[in-house]
């Protein structure tokens, strides 16, 4: 797969990941943490704010992988 196509697919995947993750994290917080104290909200959003980085790392690593055939590079 050409690097440019892989980067396009990866960029779209990252955007979808961030949007869906934000919607899910906010929905869970709204329904599960409504009556919780402020420090529970802080801890929840601190953890969920950093947790999306793990799947994003795999997508970025896949995007930056070199082509299998060095003759194809331009």
Secondary structure, 3 states (H helix, E strand, C coil): CCHHHHHHHHHHHHHHHHHHHHHHHHHHHHHHCCCCCHHHHHHHHHHHHHHHHHHHHHHHHHHCCCCCCHHHCC
